[in-house]
Amino acid sequence: MTCARFIVTGKVQGVFFRASTRERALRLGLTGHAKNLANGNVEVVASGSREAVDELDAWLHHGPPAACVENVRREPLPEQSWRGFKTA
């Protein structure tokens, strides 16, 4: 199992980024969350197979159609598992 935290910057709030991330994560069988940060970024934490986390990572670089992603920073986290994938 792989667990990672992503910080996504750009035009990523108000464009259904969190909801779209949740849909994608659930399709990939991931658990975790996506939440807006006060500075305009979005934090995504995902846990699951390495392949699924890597696929989500690739998707986060473009996000939903209305988003304009400037950067995605990824950092590993200790193995964890959550119930489902939530947005906050």
FENLIN-V774750 format. One record per residue. N is the residue number from 1. RES is the residue in one letter. PHI is phi in radians with two decimals (NA if undefined). OMEGA is omega as a letter, one per 40 degrees, with the letter a starting at -180 (999 if undefined). Layout:
# FENLIN-V774750
((N & RES & PHI & OMEGA) (N & RES & PHI & OMEGA))
This chain:
# FENLIN-V774750
((1 & M & NA & i) (2 & T & -2.08 & i) (3 & C & -2.33 & a) (4 & A & -2.51 & i) (5 & R & -1.99 & i) (6 & F & -2.08 & i) (7 & I & -2.02 & a) (8 & V & -1.89 & a) (9 & T & -2.01 & a) (10 & G & 2.15 & i) (11 & K & -1.50 & a) (12 & V & -2.21 & i) (13 & Q & -2.01 & a) (14 & G & 1.40 & a) (15 & V & -2.26 & i) (16 & F & 1.12 & a) (17 & F & -1.13 & a) (18 & R & -1.12 & a) (19 & A & -1.10 & i) (20 & S & -1.16 & i) (21 & T & -1.11 & i) (22 & R & -1.05 & i) (23 & E & -1.02 & a) (24 & R & -1.12 & a) (25 & A & -1.08 & i) (26 & L & -1.11 & i) (27 & R & -1.09 & a) (28 & L & -1.53 & i) (29 & G & 1.36 & a) (30 & L & -1.63 & i) (31 & T & -2.03 & i) (32 & G & 2.49 & a) (33 & H & -2.74 & i) (34 & A & -2.32 & a) (35 & K & -2.49 & i) (36 & N & -1.28 & i) (37 & L & -1.83 & a) (38 & A & -1.06 & a) (39 & N & -1.50 & i) (40 & G & 1.68 & i) (41 & N & -1.50 & i) (42 & V & -2.12 & i) (43 & E & -1.76 & i) (44 & V & -2.19 & i) (45 & V & -2.06 & a) (46 & A & -2.38 & i) (47 & S & -2.36 & i) (48 & G & 2.87 & i) (49 & S & -1.16 & i) (50 & R & -0.99 & a) (51 & E & -1.10 & a) (52 & A & -1.18 & i) (53 & V & -1.12 & i) (54 & D & -1.11 & i) (55 & E & -1.16 & i) (56 & L & -1.11 & i) (57 & D & -0.95 & i) (58 & A & -1.08 & i) (59 & W & -1.15 & a) (60 & L & -1.05 & a) (61 & H & -1.22 & i) (62 & H & -2.23 & i) (63 & G & 1.11 & a) (64 & P & -1.25 & a) (65 & P & -0.97 & a) (66 & A & -1.43 & a) (67 & A & -1.39 & i) (68 & C & -2.33 & a) (69 & V & -1.35 & i) (70 & E & -1.68 & a) (71 & N & -2.76 & i) (72 & V & -2.27 & i) (73 & R & -1.84 & a) (74 & R & -2.06 & i) (75 & E & -2.38 & i) (76 & P & -1.26 & i) (77 & L & -2.16 & i) (78 & P & -1.04 & a) (79 & E & -0.96 & i) (80 & Q & -2.57 & i) (81 & S & -2.46 & i) (82 & W & -2.07 & i) (83 & R & -1.61 & i) (84 & G & 1.22 & i) (85 & F & -2.32 & a) (86 & K & -1.89 & i) (87 & T & -2.04 & i) (88 & A & -2.42 & 999))
